[in-house]
Amino acid sequence: MKVATYSSDGAAGAERALPETPFDGTVNEDVLHQVVTAVLANRRQGTASTKTRSTVRGGSRKPWRQKGTGRARAGSIRSALWRGGSVVFGPQPRSYRVRVPRRIRQLAIRSALNTRAMNGDLALLEPLDFDSPKTRRVAALLAGIGRGSENVLLLTAGHKPDVHLSARNLPGVRVLPWGEASAYDVLWSDLVLVESSAFDTAGDAAGDGDA
């Protein structure tokens, strides 16, 4: 599988073959759905809370006697039938955490990367060596590629703080080290740019993400 290559200023180069690992053509849509669903679930705070009958203030005394008033019997103003009363089966604080096995995450990130590569939405970059944070360099790179208005995921060879700081002010651009992106991160992006030297680093592409 071959993809386009670009220099650090966005100039196009010769196509280059991707390594067979993880670009083996595997796309498992069921696993992608499972991992993306888990990532979104793990981002939920789960802090929604309503008051039950036991937590509503007041209502310890019976509003009126049981018989003889002509009104419906009532035992407490905490009832859900009353204004200011409790909520029946309302949300309570809970955890939506879903644990995804490591092998499933690995298969999902391979599927996501293969999907982007086969659709022509993945490209390789020459190593980015910034002496200091320069947002205009990343903006010039994206302008040279001609994909600057889309969501772009830039995967670097290891942690590169200067590259991260250079891109953080650009809307729709995320920078992550190779191996730390999740399948959701790859599918979120319209274009994935990978430093060519990233394949030389210790090389599992499976990112833990939020799953």
C-alpha positions in Angstrom: 0.0 0.0 0.0 1.5 3.3 -1.1 0.7 6.8 0.1 1.8 10.4 -0.7 4.8 11.9 1.1 5.4 15.6 2.0 8.3 17.7 3.2 8.0 19.7 6.3 6.9 22.7 4.3 4.2 20.9 2.4 6.0 20.1 -0.9 4.9 16.8 -2.4 7.3 14.0 -2.8 7.4 10.5 -4.2 4.9 7.9 -3.0 6.2 5.5 -0.4 5.1 2.1 0.6 3.7 1.7 4.1 5.0 -1.0 6.4 3.0 -4.2 6.6 2.5 -3.7 10.3 0.0 -2.2 11.0 -1.0 -1.5 7.3 -2.0 -5.0 6.4 -5.4 -4.1 4.9 -7.4 -5.2 7.9 -10.7 -3.3 8.5 -13.0 -4.7 11.1 -16.1 -2.5 11.3 -17.6 -4.3 14.3 -14.5 -3.7 16.4 -14.4 -0.1 15.3 -17.9 0.4 16.4 -17.2 -1.3 19.7 -14.2 0.9 20.5 -15.7 4.2 19.3 -18.8 3.5 21.4 -16.5 2.7 24.4 -14.5 5.9 24.0 -17.6 8.1 23.8 -19.1 6.3 26.9 -15.8 6.8 28.9 -16.0 10.5 28.2 -19.3 10.8 29.9 -19.1 12.4 33.4 -22.1 10.5 34.8 -22.9 13.3 37.2 -26.6 13.8 36.5 -28.5 13.6 39.7 -32.2 14.0 40.7 -33.7 13.9 44.2 -35.5 10.8 45.3 -38.3 10.7 47.9 -35.7 10.2 50.7 -33.6 13.3 49.7 -36.4 15.9 49.1 -36.5 18.4 51.9 -39.6 18.4 54.2 -42.6 16.1 54.0 -42.1 14.3 57.3 -45.7 15.2 58.4 -48.9 14.1 56.7 -50.4 17.1 54.9 -53.9 16.4 56.1 -55.9 13.7 57.7 -56.7 10.5 55.8 -60.5 10.9 55.7 -63.1 13.5 55.8 -61.6 16.4 53.8 -63.0 15.4 50.4 -59.5 15.5 49.0 -57.4 12.6 47.8 -55.4 11.0 50.5 -51.7 12.1 50.8 -49.0 10.9 53.0 -46.1 13.3 52.2 -45.3 16.3 50.1 -42.2 14.4 48.9 -44.4 12.4 46.5 -43.5 12.7 42.9 -47.1 13.8 42.3 -46.5 17.1 44.1 -44.8 20.2 42.8 -41.3 20.3 44.3 -41.5 16.6 45.1 -39.2 13.8 44.1 -38.4 12.4 40.7 -39.4 8.8 39.9 -36.6 6.7 38.3 -34.5 9.9 37.6 -30.8 9.7 36.8 -28.3 9.2 39.6 -24.5 9.6 39.6 -23.0 6.5 37.9 -19.9 5.4 36.0 -20.3 4.7 32.2 -16.8 3.3 32.1 -16.3 0.5 29.6 -13.1 -1.6 29.5 -11.9 -2.7 26.1 -9.3 -5.5 25.9 -5.9 -4.5 24.6 -6.2 -6.8 21.6 -9.5 -5.2 20.6 -7.9 -1.8 20.8 -5.0 -2.9 18.7 -7.3 -4.3 16.0 -9.4 -1.2 16.1 -6.5 1.2 15.5 -5.2 -1.0 12.7 -8.6 -0.9 11.1 -8.9 2.8 11.5 -5.4 3.4 10.0 -6.0 1.0 7.1 -9.3 2.8 6.4 -7.6 6.2 6.2 -4.8 4.8 4.0 -7.1 3.0 1.6 -9.2 6.1 1.2 -6.2 8.3 0.4 -6.6 10.2 3.7 -3.2 9.2 5.2 0.2 10.7 4.2 3.7 10.6 5.4 5.8 13.6 6.5 9.5 14.2 6.7 10.6 14.5 10.4 9.5 17.8 11.9 12.3 19.5 13.8 11.2 22.8 15.3 13.7 24.9 17.3 10.8 26.7 18.9 7.0 26.8 18.6 6.0 28.3 15.3 2.3 28.1 14.4 2.9 29.6 11.0 5.1 26.6 10.1 2.3 24.1 10.7 -0.2 26.4 8.9 2.2 26.6 5.9 2.5 22.8 5.9 -1.2 22.3 5.8 -1.6 25.0 3.2 1.0 23.3 1.0 -0.8 20.0 1.3 -4.1 21.8 0.4 -6.1 20.2 3.3 -5.9 23.0 5.8 -9.7 23.4 6.4 -10.3 19.8 7.6 -9.7 18.0 10.8 -6.1 16.9 10.8 -4.4 14.4 13.1 -0.6 14.7 13.2 1.2 11.7 14.6 4.8 12.4 15.6 7.7 10.1 16.3 7.7 10.4 20.1 6.8 13.4 22.2 7.6 16.7 20.4 6.4 19.6 22.6 7.4 22.3 20.1 5.2 20.7 17.4 2.3 20.3 19.8 2.6 24.0 20.8 2.9 25.1 17.2 -0.4 23.4 16.3 -2.6 23.9 19.3 -3.9 27.3 18.1 -5.0 25.9 14.8 -8.7 24.8 14.9 -9.2 21.2 13.8 -5.5 20.1 14.3 -4.4 17.6 16.9 -0.9 16.4 17.6 -0.3 13.0 19.3 2.7 10.8 19.5 2.6 7.6 17.3 1.2 4.9 19.5 -1.0 7.1 21.7 -3.9 7.8 19.3 -7.0 5.8 19.6 -9.2 4.5 16.8 -11.6 7.4 17.6 -8.8 9.9 17.1 -8.1 8.5 13.7 -11.7 8.3 12.6 -12.3 11.8 13.9 -9.7 13.2 11.5 -10.2 13.8 7.8 -6.5 13.6 7.2 -3.8 11.7 9.1 -0.2 12.8 8.8 2.4 10.5 10.1 6.1 11.3 10.5 8.0 8.8 8.5 10.4 8.3 11.4 7.5 7.2 13.6 7.7 3.7 12.2 11.3 3.4 13.4 10.2 4.0 17.0 9.0 1.2 19.2 6.1 0.4 17.3 2.7 -0.7 18.5 0.2 1.6 16.9 -2.6 0.8 19.4 -3.4 3.8 21.5 -5.2 3.4 24.8 -7.2 6.6 24.2 -10.2 6.7 26.5 -11.2 3.1 26.2 
